[in-house]
Amino acid sequence: MRAVVVDWLVVLAEEFELHAETLHLAVSYVDRFLTMNVVARDKLQLLAVTALLVAAKYEEIESAEMKVNIYINSMDNTYTKQQVVKMEADLLKSLNFQIGGPTVTTFLRT
């Protein structure tokens, strides 16, 4: 299921023209969250889109957050904004608010 989620994140990142760093941070957040928490299959998409939102807030200069929010709103009401905000709080708490750090892109630049 992780591979499916990562593939889906890649599609979203391409669709919203996000930086590679944003995608790598989002995948890192998903992986780190999954190592500490059990997530039901039907909540993996919520975790992924929330990780992408947090990564966009951290990494993107342009209004990628707005693009991701538009996507969240167009998900046929799969998740409410309250669910996304709660997952964002759970994600940040699980990561101990450590959302920076090296990713694959960091090592590719050197």
DSSP file (Angstrom, degrees, kcal/mol; ACC not computed):
  #  RESIDUE AA STRUCTURE BP1 BP2  ACC     N-H-->O    O-->H-N    N-H-->O    O-->H-N    TCO  KAPPA ALPHA  PHI   PSI    X-CA   Y-CA   Z-CA
    1    1 A M     >        0   0    0      0, 0.0     4,-2.3     0, 0.0     5,-0.2   0.000 360.0 360.0 360.0 -31.6    0.0    0.0    0.0
    2    2 A R  H  >  +     0   0    0      1,-0.2     4,-2.7     2,-0.2     5,-0.2   0.916 360.0  52.6 -61.1 -41.6    2.9    2.4    0.6
    3    3 A A  H  > S+     0   0    0      1,-0.2     4,-2.5     2,-0.2    -1,-0.2   0.891 108.8  49.8 -61.6 -39.8    4.0    2.0   -3.0
    4    4 A V  H  > S+     0   0    0      2,-0.2     4,-2.2     1,-0.2    -1,-0.2   0.919 111.6  48.8 -64.5 -43.2    0.5    3.0   -4.2
    5    5 A V  H  X S+     0   0    0     -4,-2.3     4,-2.2     2,-0.2    -2,-0.2   0.915 112.0  48.2 -63.4 -43.7    0.5    6.0   -1.9
    6    6 A V  H  X S+     0   0    0     -4,-2.7     4,-2.2     2,-0.2    -2,-0.2   0.914 110.8  50.9 -65.2 -42.4    3.9    7.1   -3.1
    7    7 A D  H  X S+     0   0    0     -4,-2.5     4,-2.0     1,-0.2    -1,-0.2   0.907 110.4  50.0 -59.3 -41.2    2.9    6.7   -6.7
    8    8 A W  H  X S+     0   0    0     -4,-2.2     4,-2.3     1,-0.2    -2,-0.2   0.883 108.5  52.3 -65.6 -39.0   -0.2    8.8   -6.0
    9    9 A L  H  X S+     0   0    0     -4,-2.2     4,-2.8     2,-0.2    -1,-0.2   0.885 106.8  53.4 -63.4 -38.5    1.9   11.5   -4.4
   10   10 A V  H  X S+     0   0    0     -4,-2.2     4,-2.2     2,-0.2    -2,-0.2   0.923 108.9  49.2 -61.2 -44.1    4.1   11.6   -7.4
   11   11 A V  H  X S+     0   0    0     -4,-2.0     4,-2.6     1,-0.2    -2,-0.2   0.925 112.6  47.5 -61.5 -45.1    1.1   12.1   -9.6
   12   12 A L  H  X S+     0   0    0     -4,-2.3     4,-2.6     2,-0.2    -2,-0.2   0.917 110.2  51.9 -62.8 -43.6   -0.2   14.9   -7.4
   13   13 A A  H  <>S+     0   0    0     -4,-2.8     5,-2.6     1,-0.2     4,-0.3   0.889 113.0  45.0 -62.0 -39.2    3.2   16.6   -7.3
   14   14 A E  H ><5S+     0   0    0     -4,-2.2     3,-0.8     3,-0.2    -1,-0.2   0.907 112.0  52.3 -69.1 -41.5    3.4   16.6  -11.1
   15   15 A E  H 3<5S+     0   0    0     -4,-2.6    -2,-0.2     1,-0.2    -1,-0.2   0.891 117.1  37.8 -62.1 -40.4   -0.2   17.8  -11.4
   16   16 A F  T 3<5S-     0   0    0     -4,-2.6    -1,-0.2    -5,-0.2    -2,-0.2   0.382 108.3-124.1 -93.2   3.9    0.4   20.8   -9.0
   17   17 A E  T < 5 +     0   0    0     -3,-0.8    -3,-0.2    -4,-0.3     2,-0.2   0.914  48.3 172.6  53.9  48.7    3.9   21.4  -10.4
   18   18 A L      < -     0   0    0     -5,-2.6    -1,-0.2    -6,-0.2     2,-0.0  -0.483  36.9 -96.0 -84.2 157.3    5.5   21.1   -7.0
   19   19 A H     >  -     0   0    0     -2,-0.2     4,-1.6     1,-0.1     3,-0.4  -0.331  29.1-117.6 -68.4 154.4    9.2   21.1   -6.4
   20   20 A A  H  > S+     0   0    0      1,-0.2     4,-2.6     2,-0.2     5,-0.2   0.855 115.4  60.4 -60.8 -34.8   11.0   17.7   -6.1
   21   21 A E  H  > S+     0   0    0      1,-0.2     4,-2.4     2,-0.2    -1,-0.2   0.879 101.9  52.6 -61.2 -37.6   12.0   18.7   -2.5
   22   22 A T  H  > S+     0   0    0     -3,-0.4     4,-2.4     2,-0.2    -1,-0.2   0.925 110.0  47.5 -64.6 -45.0    8.3   19.0   -1.6
   23   23 A L  H  X S+     0   0    0     -4,-1.6     4,-2.4     2,-0.2    -2,-0.2   0.930 112.6  48.9 -61.4 -46.1    7.5   15.5   -2.9
   24   24 A H  H  X S+     0   0    0     -4,-2.6     4,-2.2     1,-0.2    -2,-0.2   0.881 111.1  50.0 -65.1 -37.8   10.5   14.0   -1.1
   25   25 A L  H  X S+     0   0    0     -4,-2.4     4,-2.7    -5,-0.2    -1,-0.2   0.925 109.9  51.2 -64.1 -43.0    9.6   15.7    2.2
   26   26 A A  H  X S+     0   0    0     -4,-2.4     4,-2.4     1,-0.2    -2,-0.2   0.920 111.1  47.3 -61.4 -44.0    6.0   14.4    1.9
   27   27 A V  H  X S+     0   0    0     -4,-2.4     4,-2.7     1,-0.2    -1,-0.2   0.897 111.4  52.1 -64.3 -39.6    7.2   10.8    1.3
   28   28 A S  H  X S+     0   0    0     -4,-2.2     4,-2.8    -5,-0.2     5,-0.2   0.913 109.3  49.5 -61.8 -42.8    9.6   11.2    4.3
   29   29 A Y  H  X S+     0   0    0     -4,-2.7     4,-2.6     2,-0.2     5,-0.2   0.919 111.5  48.8 -62.2 -43.8    6.7   12.4    6.5
   30   30 A V  H  X S+     0   0    0     -4,-2.4     4,-2.6     2,-0.2    -2,-0.2   0.946 113.7  46.3 -61.5 -48.3    4.5    9.5    5.4
   31   31 A D  H  X S+     0   0    0     -4,-2.7     4,-1.5     1,-0.2    -2,-0.2   0.924 114.3  46.8 -61.6 -45.8    7.3    7.0    6.1
   32   32 A R  H  X S+     0   0    0     -4,-2.8     4,-0.7     1,-0.2    -1,-0.2   0.893 113.5  48.8 -65.4 -38.9    8.2    8.5    9.4
   33   33 A F  H >X S+     0   0    0     -4,-2.6     4,-1.6    -5,-0.2     3,-1.0   0.918 109.7  51.9 -65.6 -42.8    4.5    8.6   10.5
   34   34 A L  H 3< S+     0   0    0     -4,-2.6    -1,-0.2     1,-0.3    -2,-0.2   0.767 102.4  59.5 -68.2 -24.8    3.9    5.0    9.4
   35   35 A T  H 3< S+     0   0    0     -4,-1.5    -1,-0.3    -5,-0.2    -2,-0.2   0.748 116.8  33.0 -72.3 -21.1    6.9    3.8   11.5
   36   36 A M  H << S+     0   0    0     -3,-1.0     2,-0.3    -4,-0.7    -2,-0.2   0.605 120.6  42.8-107.7 -15.1    5.3    5.1   14.6
   37   37 A N     <  -     0   0    0     -4,-1.6     2,-0.5    -5,-0.1    -1,-0.1  -0.958  68.9-127.5-137.7 148.7    1.6    4.7   13.9
   38   38 A V        -     0   0    0     -2,-0.3     2,-0.5    -3,-0.1    -3,-0.1  -0.850  30.6-165.4 -92.3 127.8   -0.8    2.1   12.5
   39   39 A V        -     0   0    0     -2,-0.5     5,-0.1    -5,-0.1    -2,-0.0  -0.961  19.3-121.9-120.2 129.5   -3.0    3.7    9.9
   40   40 A A    >>  -     0   0    0     -2,-0.5     3,-2.0     1,-0.1     4,-0.5  -0.342  27.9-114.9 -64.8 149.4   -6.2    2.1    8.5
   41   41 A R  G >4 S+     0   0    0      1,-0.3     3,-1.1     2,-0.2     4,-0.4   0.853 115.9  55.6 -55.2 -38.6   -6.1    1.5    4.8
   42   42 A D  G 34 S+     0   0    0      1,-0.2    -1,-0.3     2,-0.1     4,-0.2   0.573 106.6  52.0 -75.5  -6.4   -9.0    4.0    4.2
   43   43 A K  G <> S+     0   0    0     -3,-2.0     4,-2.4     2,-0.1    -1,-0.2   0.423  82.5  88.9-105.3  -1.3   -6.9    6.7    6.0
   44   44 A L  H <X S+     0   0    0     -3,-1.1     4,-2.6    -4,-0.5     5,-0.2   0.890  87.6  51.3 -63.8 -38.6   -3.7    6.4    3.9
   45   45 A Q  H  > S+     0   0    0     -4,-0.4     4,-2.6     2,-0.2     5,-0.3   0.904 109.4  50.8 -64.9 -40.1   -5.0    8.8    1.3
   46   46 A L  H  > S+     0   0    0     -4,-0.2     4,-2.0     1,-0.2    -2,-0.2   0.922 110.9  48.6 -61.7 -44.6   -5.7   11.3    4.1
   47   47 A L  H  X S+     0   0    0     -4,-2.4     4,-2.6     2,-0.2    -2,-0.2   0.925 112.2  49.4 -60.0 -45.2   -2.2   10.9    5.5
   48   48 A A  H  X S+     0   0    0     -4,-2.6     4,-2.3     1,-0.2    -2,-0.2   0.930 112.3  44.9 -63.5 -47.9   -0.7   11.3    2.1
   49   49 A V  H  X S+     0   0    0     -4,-2.6     4,-2.0     1,-0.2    -1,-0.2   0.859 114.1  50.8 -68.1 -32.7   -2.5   14.5    1.2
   50   50 A T  H  X S+     0   0    0     -4,-2.0     4,-2.6    -5,-0.3    -2,-0.2   0.911 109.4  50.2 -68.4 -42.3   -1.8   15.9    4.6
   51   51 A A  H  X S+     0   0    0     -4,-2.6     4,-2.5     1,-0.2    -2,-0.2   0.899 111.1  49.5 -61.5 -40.4    1.9   15.1    4.3
   52   52 A L  H  X S+     0   0    0     -4,-2.3     4,-2.4     2,-0.2    -1,-0.2   0.894 110.4  50.8 -65.6 -39.3    1.9   16.9    0.9
   53   53 A L  H  X S+     0   0    0     -4,-2.0     4,-2.2     2,-0.2    -2,-0.2   0.930 111.9  46.1 -63.5 -46.2    0.1   19.9    2.4
   54   54 A V  H  X S+     0   0    0     -4,-2.6     4,-1.8     1,-0.2    -2,-0.2   0.912 113.5  49.6 -63.9 -42.4    2.6   20.1    5.3
   55   55 A A  H  X S+     0   0    0     -4,-2.5     4,-3.0     1,-0.2     5,-0.4   0.893 110.3  50.7 -63.4 -39.7    5.6   19.7    2.9
   56   56 A A  H  X S+     0   0    0     -4,-2.4     4,-1.4     1,-0.2     9,-0.2   0.893 108.7  51.5 -65.8 -39.2    4.1   22.4    0.6
   57   57 A K  H  < S+     0   0    0     -4,-2.2    -1,-0.2     1,-0.2    -2,-0.2   0.868 117.9  39.5 -63.1 -35.3    3.7   24.8    3.5
   58   58 A Y  H  < S+     0   0    0     -4,-1.8    -2,-0.2    -5,-0.2    -1,-0.2   0.881 129.3  23.3 -81.0 -40.6    7.4   24.2    4.5
   59   59 A E  H  < S+     0   0    0     -4,-3.0    -3,-0.2    -5,-0.2     2,-0.2   0.818  96.2  87.8-103.8 -36.3    9.1   24.0    1.1
   60   60 A E     <  -     0   0    0     -4,-1.4     5,-0.1    -5,-0.4   -42,-0.0  -0.434  45.3-167.9 -78.8 140.3    7.1   25.9   -1.6
   61   61 A I  S    S+     0   0    0     -2,-0.2    -1,-0.1     2,-0.0    -5,-0.0   0.847  75.0  60.4 -86.9 -42.9    7.5   29.6   -2.2
   62   62 A E  S    S-     0   0    0      1,-0.1     2,-1.8     2,-0.0     3,-0.4  -0.067 112.5 -78.0 -76.6-176.4    4.5   30.0   -4.4
   63   63 A S  S  > S+     0   0    0      1,-0.2     4,-1.3     2,-0.1     3,-0.4  -0.319  73.3 140.1 -85.9  56.1    0.9   29.2   -3.3
   64   64 A A  H  >  +     0   0    0     -2,-1.8     4,-2.7     1,-0.2    -1,-0.2   0.823  67.7  65.1 -65.6 -30.1    1.2   25.4   -3.5
   65   65 A E  H  > S+     0   0    0     -3,-0.4     4,-2.5    -9,-0.2    -1,-0.2   0.898 100.2  50.7 -59.2 -39.4   -0.8   25.2   -0.3
   66   66 A M  H  > S+     0   0    0     -3,-0.4     4,-2.3     2,-0.2    -1,-0.2   0.904 109.2  51.0 -65.4 -40.2   -3.8   26.8   -2.2
   67   67 A K  H  X S+     0   0    0     -4,-1.3     4,-2.0     2,-0.2    -2,-0.2   0.919 111.5  47.2 -62.4 -43.5   -3.4   24.2   -5.0
   68   68 A V  H  X S+     0   0    0     -4,-2.7     4,-2.7     1,-0.2    -1,-0.2   0.897 110.4  52.7 -66.1 -39.2   -3.4   21.4   -2.5
   69   69 A N  H  X S+     0   0    0     -4,-2.5     4,-2.3    -5,-0.2    -1,-0.2   0.885 106.7  52.9 -63.1 -37.8   -6.4   22.9   -0.7
   70   70 A I  H  X S+     0   0    0     -4,-2.3     4,-1.4     2,-0.2    -1,-0.2   0.907 109.9  49.1 -61.9 -40.6   -8.3   23.0   -4.0
   71   71 A Y  H  < S+     0   0    0     -4,-2.0     3,-0.4     2,-0.2     4,-0.3   0.930 108.9  51.8 -64.0 -44.5   -7.5   19.3   -4.5
   72   72 A I  H >< S+     0   0    0     -4,-2.7     3,-1.2     1,-0.3     7,-0.3   0.910 110.2  49.7 -58.2 -41.6   -8.7   18.5   -1.0
   73   73 A N  H 3< S+     0   0    0     -4,-2.3     4,-0.4     1,-0.2    -1,-0.3   0.784 109.6  52.0 -68.3 -26.4  -12.0   20.3   -1.8
   74   74 A S  T 3< S+     0   0    0     -4,-1.4    -1,-0.2    -3,-0.4    -2,-0.2   0.316  76.4 102.7 -93.2   9.6  -12.4   18.4   -5.0
   75   75 A M  S X  S-     0   0    0     -3,-1.2     3,-1.2    -4,-0.3    -1,-0.2   0.092 103.1-102.8 -81.2  26.4  -11.9   15.0   -3.5
   76   76 A D  T 3  S-     0   0    0      1,-0.3    -2,-0.1    -3,-0.2    -1,-0.1   0.871  70.6 -64.1  55.7  39.5  -15.7   14.4   -3.7
   77   77 A N  T 3  S+     0   0    0     -4,-0.4    -1,-0.3    -5,-0.3     3,-0.1   0.806  92.2 146.0  56.3  32.5  -16.0   15.1    0.1
   78   78 A T  S <  S+     0   0    0     -3,-1.2     2,-0.4    -6,-0.2    -2,-0.1   0.924  73.5  15.5 -62.1 -44.2  -13.9   12.1    0.9
   79   79 A Y  S    S-     0   0    0     -7,-0.3    -1,-0.2   -33,-0.0     2,-0.1  -0.969  79.4-129.4-131.4 147.3  -12.5   13.9    3.9
   80   80 A T     >  -     0   0    0     -2,-0.4     4,-1.8    -3,-0.1     5,-0.1  -0.471  29.2-110.8 -87.5 165.0  -13.6   17.0    5.7
   81   81 A K  H  > S+     0   0    0      1,-0.2     4,-2.7     2,-0.2     5,-0.2   0.852 120.1  58.0 -62.8 -32.9  -11.3   20.0    6.4
   82   82 A Q  H  > S+     0   0    0      1,-0.2     4,-2.5     2,-0.2    -1,-0.2   0.889 104.7  50.2 -64.5 -38.2  -11.6   19.0   10.1
   83   83 A Q  H  > S+     0   0    0      2,-0.2     4,-2.5     1,-0.2    -1,-0.2   0.897 111.5  48.5 -65.9 -39.3  -10.2   15.6    9.3
   84   84 A V  H  X S+     0   0    0     -4,-1.8     4,-2.5     2,-0.2    -2,-0.2   0.922 112.1  48.5 -66.1 -43.7   -7.3   17.1    7.4
   85   85 A V  H  X S+     0   0    0     -4,-2.7     4,-2.2     2,-0.2    -2,-0.2   0.906 112.7  48.6 -63.7 -41.3   -6.5   19.5   10.2
   86   86 A K  H  X S+     0   0    0     -4,-2.5     4,-2.7     2,-0.2    -2,-0.2   0.918 112.3  48.0 -64.4 -43.1   -6.7   16.7   12.8
   87   87 A M  H  X S+     0   0    0     -4,-2.5     4,-2.9     2,-0.2    -2,-0.2   0.880 109.5  53.9 -65.0 -36.4   -4.4   14.5   10.7
   88   88 A E  H  X S+     0   0    0     -4,-2.5     4,-2.7     2,-0.2     5,-0.2   0.925 110.5  46.1 -62.3 -43.6   -2.0   17.5   10.3
   89   89 A A  H  X S+     0   0    0     -4,-2.2     4,-2.4     2,-0.2    -2,-0.2   0.916 114.0  48.3 -64.0 -43.3   -1.9   17.8   14.1
   90   90 A D  H  X S+     0   0    0     -4,-2.7     4,-2.5     2,-0.2    -2,-0.2   0.906 112.7  49.0 -62.7 -41.8   -1.4   14.1   14.5
   91   91 A L  H  X S+     0   0    0     -4,-2.9     4,-2.3     2,-0.2    -2,-0.2   0.952 113.4  44.9 -63.0 -50.9    1.4   14.1   11.8
   92   92 A L  H  <>S+     0   0    0     -4,-2.7     5,-2.8     1,-0.2     6,-0.3   0.884 114.2  49.7 -63.5 -38.2    3.2   17.0   13.3
   93   93 A K  H ><5S+     0   0    0     -4,-2.4     3,-1.2    -5,-0.2    -1,-0.2   0.921 111.2  48.8 -65.8 -43.3    2.9   15.6   16.9
   94   94 A S  H 3<5S+     0   0    0     -4,-2.5    -2,-0.2     1,-0.3    -1,-0.2   0.867 112.4  48.2 -64.2 -36.1    4.2   12.2   15.7
   95   95 A L  T ><5S-     0   0    0     -4,-2.3     3,-1.9    -5,-0.2    -1,-0.3   0.428 110.9-124.5 -83.3   2.0    7.1   13.8   14.0
   96   96 A N  T < 5 -     0   0    0     -3,-1.2    -3,-0.2     1,-0.3    -2,-0.1   0.832  62.1 -69.2  56.7  33.3    7.8   15.9   17.1
   97   97 A F  T 3 <S+     0   0    0     -5,-2.8     2,-1.2    -6,-0.2    -1,-0.3   0.665 100.8 135.2  58.9  20.4    7.5   19.0   14.9
   98   98 A Q    <   +     0   0    0     -3,-1.9    -1,-0.2    -6,-0.3    -2,-0.0  -0.744  13.2 146.6 -96.4  87.2   10.8   18.0   13.1
   99   99 A I        +     0   0    0     -2,-1.2    -1,-0.2    -3,-0.1     2,-0.1   0.477  48.4  72.4-105.5  -3.4    9.7   18.6    9.6
  100  100 A G        +     0   0    0     -3,-0.2   -42,-0.0   -42,-0.0    -2,-0.0  -0.327  57.0  99.6 -95.0-175.2   13.1   19.8    8.1
  101  101 A G  S    S-     0   0    0     -2,-0.1     5,-0.1     2,-0.0     2,-0.1  -0.499  71.1 -39.4 123.0 170.1   16.1   17.8    7.4
  102  102 A P        +     0   0    0      0, 0.0     2,-0.2     0, 0.0     3,-0.0  -0.348  51.4 176.8 -70.3 144.5   17.9   16.1    4.6
  103  103 A T    >>  -     0   0    0     -2,-0.1     4,-1.1   -75,-0.0     3,-0.6  -0.697  52.0 -81.1-127.6-175.8   16.0   14.3    1.8
  104  104 A V  H 3> S+     0   0    0      1,-0.2     4,-1.5    -2,-0.2     3,-0.5   0.889 128.0  58.8 -55.2 -41.4   17.1   12.6   -1.3
  105  105 A T  H 3> S+     0   0    0      1,-0.2     4,-1.6     2,-0.2    -1,-0.2   0.843  97.4  60.5 -61.5 -35.2   17.3   15.9   -3.1
  106  106 A T  H <> S+     0   0    0     -3,-0.6     4,-0.7     1,-0.2    -1,-0.2   0.906 109.1  42.3 -58.5 -42.7   19.8   17.2   -0.6
  107  107 A F  H  < S+     0   0    0     -4,-1.1    -1,-0.2    -3,-0.5    -2,-0.2   0.744 109.3  57.8 -80.0 -23.1   22.3   14.5   -1.5
  108  108 A L  H  < S+     0   0    0     -4,-1.5    -1,-0.2     1,-0.2    -2,-0.2   0.797 102.2  56.1 -74.6 -28.0   21.6   14.8   -5.2
  109  109 A R  H  <        0   0    0     -4,-1.6    -1,-0.2     1,-0.2    -2,-0.2   0.795 360.0 360.0 -73.3 -28.8   22.6   18.5   -5.2
  110  110 A T     <        0   0    0     -4,-0.7    -1,-0.2    -3,-0.0    -2,-0.1   0.488 360.0 360.0 -84.1 360.0   26.1   17.9   -3.7
